[in-house]
């Protein structure tokens, strides 16, 4: 399966959430969904030599590396480092609205500088053989998205970009916090659909406010090439990822949350043997049984116990026993 096919459903890059432990867990739930790293700045890799930020395993693939930056040369070098580390896609962040990102002149503020983004994309593409993609907003602040977005896409397409993920909200860089920017600006799904009509050869994934596979399938049926889901995939991973392979990719069976927990145990033991803490992994698993009898006890036991001295896989097994079994976990809607 080629990476564009994996991009039919992807899990969004989310700071402090989609670390290597989270991605390993998500891969056990879906074999085919495209996973993204947290955003890594080009400066951290090139000037800071923080290569530990690229740690991952081949079993977690397909995984894309998201970079933040605005210097074409530095981004090209960071992309090269990422590709050599084994990532199958390099994504440029043009959507993050945080103050720290703005002060560094990257993230969503780059929506105001499409020519610079195109220069960055071109430089990155010259440096690597893997796809270079862009994740953007529909505009920022007082910009008119219906004017700005097609102009922005035209720039990156001319630079050679063949795949883009569009968060269907503006980012208000003045007046809203990053958290508020995820909810308050209204969604404009129709505008994203219009972009597919204007750029039929551009692979377009839609992002923002999507909370179910039913919604995802509607967008795919409506002509978009991919769907990226963020918080819903993290907070209720079973609802999004366990049925993704048969429903979105048309292959295999729905995965079982209980089996994923058991498959995580060797990974947890290896992490603990290297001096890691249980909570660094189990914090990503708290929402796995959302809506199931026993889910509250599962969350409580892991939340309260994972940080205690000596906490290990026995705690995870004990917490799993709190989940009431259900007869048919493979029912696909």
C-alpha positions in Angstrom: 0.0 0.0 0.0 1.5 3.4 -1.0 1.6 6.3 1.4 -1.1 8.2 -0.4 -3.4 5.2 0.3 -2.4 5.2 4.0 -3.3 8.9 4.0 -7.0 8.0 3.5 -7.0 8.1 7.3 -4.3 9.7 9.4 -3.9 10.7 13.1 -2.9 14.4 13.4 0.4 15.5 14.9 -0.4 16.7 18.4 2.1 18.3 20.7 2.7 16.4 24.0 0.4 13.6 22.7 1.6 11.8 19.6 5.0 10.8 20.9 6.7 7.5 20.0 4.8 5.6 22.7 1.4 6.9 21.5 2.3 6.0 17.9 3.3 2.4 18.9 0.0 2.0 20.7 -2.0 3.4 17.8 -0.2 1.1 15.3 -1.5 -1.9 17.2 -5.0 -0.6 16.7 -4.7 0.1 12.9 -2.2 -1.4 10.6 -2.8 1.1 7.8 -3.6 4.6 9.2 -0.8 7.1 8.6 0.7 8.4 11.9 2.5 11.7 12.5 5.1 12.7 15.0 4.7 15.7 17.2 6.0 18.8 15.5 9.8 19.0 15.7 11.5 22.2 14.9 14.2 22.3 12.2 16.4 24.2 14.6 16.2 21.4 17.2 17.5 18.9 14.7 20.1 21.1 12.8 21.4 23.4 15.5 20.4 21.5 18.6 21.4 18.1 17.3 18.3 16.7 19.2 18.3 13.5 17.2 16.5 11.7 20.1 13.4 13.4 18.9 13.4 11.2 15.9 13.4 7.9 17.9 10.9 5.4 16.4 10.8 1.8 15.3 10.1 0.4 11.8 7.2 -1.6 13.2 5.3 1.7 13.7 5.4 2.6 10.0 4.0 4.3 8.1 5.0 7.3 10.1 5.5 10.9 8.9 7.8 13.5 10.5 6.3 17.0 11.0 8.8 19.8 10.9 8.3 23.4 12.0 10.5 26.2 10.6 10.8 28.9 7.9 14.4 28.8 6.8 14.5 26.8 3.5 18.1 25.7 4.0 17.6 24.6 7.6 14.4 22.8 6.7 16.1 21.0 3.9 18.8 19.8 6.2 16.2 18.8 8.8 14.2 16.9 6.1 17.3 15.1 5.1 18.0 14.0 8.7 14.4 12.9 9.1 14.5 10.9 5.8 17.7 9.2 6.8 16.2 8.3 10.2 13.6 6.3 8.2 10.5 8.5 8.1 8.4 7.9 5.0 7.1 11.5 4.7 8.2 15.0 5.8 5.4 17.4 6.6 5.8 21.2 7.0 3.7 22.8 9.7 1.8 25.8 8.4 -1.0 25.6 10.9 0.1 25.8 14.6 -1.1 29.1 16.1 1.0 29.2 19.4 2.8 32.3 20.4 6.1 30.5 20.5 5.7 29.3 16.9 4.6 32.8 15.8 7.7 34.4 17.3 9.8 31.9 15.4 8.0 32.9 12.2 6.6 29.5 11.4 3.4 27.6 11.9 0.1 29.4 10.9 1.7 32.8 10.5 3.3 31.4 7.3 -0.2 31.5 5.7 0.7 35.2 5.2 3.9 34.2 3.3 3.0 31.6 0.6 6.1 32.4 -1.5 8.3 31.6 1.4 6.4 28.3 2.1 6.9 27.4 -1.6 10.6 28.1 -1.3 10.8 25.9 1.8 8.9 23.0 0.1 11.1 23.2 -3.0 14.3 23.1 -0.9 13.0 20.2 1.2 12.1 18.2 -1.9 15.5 18.7 -3.4 17.0 17.2 -0.2 14.9 14.0 0.1 13.4 11.3 -2.0 10.3 10.8 0.3 7.1 13.0 -0.2 7.2 16.5 1.2 3.7 17.6 2.3 2.1 20.6 4.0 -0.4 21.0 6.8 -2.1 24.4 6.7 -5.1 26.4 7.9 -7.7 28.1 5.5 -6.3 31.4 6.5 -5.3 33.6 9.5 -6.8 36.7 11.2 -8.5 39.1 8.7 -7.6 37.1 5.6 -10.4 36.0 3.3 -10.0 32.2 3.0 -11.8 32.0 -0.3 -9.0 34.2 -1.7 -6.0 33.3 0.3 -6.3 29.5 0.4 -6.4 28.9 -3.4 -3.5 31.3 -3.8 -1.5 29.5 -1.1 -2.2 26.1 -2.7 -1.2 27.4 -6.1 2.2 28.4 -4.7 3.0 25.1 -3.1 1.7 23.1 -6.1 4.1 25.1 -8.3 6.8 24.2 -5.9 6.1 20.5 -6.4 3.9 19.7 -3.4 1.5 16.9 -4.3 -0.3 16.3 -1.0 -1.7 18.8 1.6 -3.7 18.5 4.8 -6.1 21.4 5.3 -7.4 22.3 8.8 -10.8 23.7 7.9 -10.6 26.6 10.3 -8.9 30.0 10.3 -6.3 30.6 13.0 -6.7 33.8 14.9 -3.2 34.7 15.8 -4.3 37.7 17.8 -7.0 37.3 20.5 -7.3 33.5 20.7 -5.2 30.9 22.6 -4.0 27.8 20.8 -6.7 25.8 22.6 -9.4 28.3 21.5 -8.1 28.1 18.0 -9.0 24.4 17.9 -12.7 25.1 18.6 -13.8 28.7 18.2 -13.1 29.7 14.6 -16.0 28.2 12.5 -15.3 25.2 10.3 -15.6 25.7 6.5 -15.7 22.2 5.1 -17.2 23.4 1.8 -14.2 25.6 1.1 -11.9 22.6 1.4 -14.2 20.6 -0.9 -14.0 23.5 -3.4 -10.2 23.3 -3.4 -10.4 19.7 -4.6 -12.3 21.1 -7.6 -9.7 23.7 -8.2 -6.8 21.4 -7.8 -8.0 18.0 -8.9 -4.5 16.5 -9.1 -3.6 17.6 -5.5 -4.1 15.0 -2.8 -6.2 16.8 -0.2 -6.9 15.6 3.3 -9.4 17.4 5.5 -8.8 18.1 9.2 -10.8 19.8 12.0 -13.7 18.7 14.1 -14.0 15.2 12.7 -15.0 12.8 15.4 -16.2 9.5 13.8 -15.5 7.1 11.0 -18.9 7.9 9.6 -17.9 11.5 9.1 -14.6 10.4 7.6 -16.3 8.1 5.1 -18.7 10.9 4.1 -15.7 13.1 3.2 -14.0 10.3 1.2 -17.3 9.5 -0.6 -17.6 13.2 -1.4 -14.4 13.3 -3.3 -11.7 14.2 -0.8 -8.6 12.0 -0.8 -8.0 11.7 2.9 -9.2 12.6 6.4 -7.0 13.5 9.4 -8.4 13.1 12.9 -6.9 14.5 16.0 -8.3 14.7 19.4 -11.0 12.1 18.8 -8.4 9.5 17.7 -6.4 10.2 20.9 -9.3 10.4 23.4 -11.3 7.5 22.0 -8.9 5.5 19.9 -11.0 2.4 19.7 -13.8 4.2 18.1 -11.6 5.6 15.4 -8.7 3.2 14.9 -10.1 -0.3 15.8 -12.4 -0.3 12.8 -10.3 1.8 10.5 -8.7 -1.0 8.5 -11.9 -2.7 7.3 -14.0 0.4 7.0 -11.6 2.9 5.5 -9.0 0.7 3.9 -11.2 -2.2 3.0 -8.8 -4.8 4.4 -8.6 -7.1 7.5 -10.8 -7.1 10.5 -11.5 -4.7 13.3 -8.8 -4.9 16.0 -9.7 -5.7 19.6 -8.8 -3.2 22.3 -8.1 -5.9 24.8 -5.6 -7.6 22.5 -3.8 -4.3 21.9 -3.3 -3.9 25.7 -1.8 -7.4 25.8 0.4 -6.6 22.8 1.7 -3.5 24.6 3.0 -5.4 27.6 6.3 -6.5 26.1 6.9 -2.9 24.9 6.1 -1.6 28.3 8.5 -4.1 29.9 11.3 -3.0 27.6 10.7 0.6 28.3 10.8 0.0 32.1 14.0 -2.0 31.7 15.6 1.0 30.2 14.7 3.2 33.2 11.4 4.6 31.7 8.2 5.2 33.7 4.9 3.3 33.2 2.9 6.5 33.1 4.9 7.7 30.1 3.1 5.0 28.1 -0.2 4.4 29.9 -1.2 8.0 29.7 -1.9 7.4 26.0 -4.1 4.4 26.7 -6.6 5.9 29.2 -9.3 6.5 26.6 -9.1 3.0 25.1 -12.3 1.7 26.6 -14.4 4.8 26.5 -18.1 3.9 26.8 -17.4 0.4 28.0 -18.4 -0.9 31.4 -15.3 -0.6 33.6 -13.8 2.2 31.7 -13.8 4.5 34.7 -12.0 1.9 36.8 -9.5 1.3 34.0 -8.7 5.1 33.8 -8.6 5.5 37.6 -6.2 2.6 38.2 -3.8 3.6 35.6 -3.9 7.3 36.4 -3.4 6.8 40.1 -1.1 3.8 40.0 1.2 4.3 37.1 3.4 6.9 38.8 3.9 4.8 42.0 7.3 3.3 42.6 7.6 -0.1 41.0 4.5 0.2 38.9 4.6 -2.1 35.9 2.7 -4.5 33.7 0.9 -6.1 36.6 -1.0 -2.9 37.1 -2.0 -2.8 33.5 -3.2 -6.4 33.7 -5.2 -5.7 36.9 -6.7 -2.6 35.3 -7.7 -4.6 32.2 -9.6 -7.0 34.4 -11.9 -4.1 35.3 -13.3 -4.0 31.7 -16.4 -6.1 31.2 -16.1 -8.5 28.3 -18.4 -8.0 25.3 -19.5 -10.7 23.0 -18.8 -9.2 19.7 -15.9 -6.8 19.5 -15.4 -7.2 15.8 -18.7 -5.8 14.7 -18.1 -3.4 11.9 -20.8 -0.8 11.2 
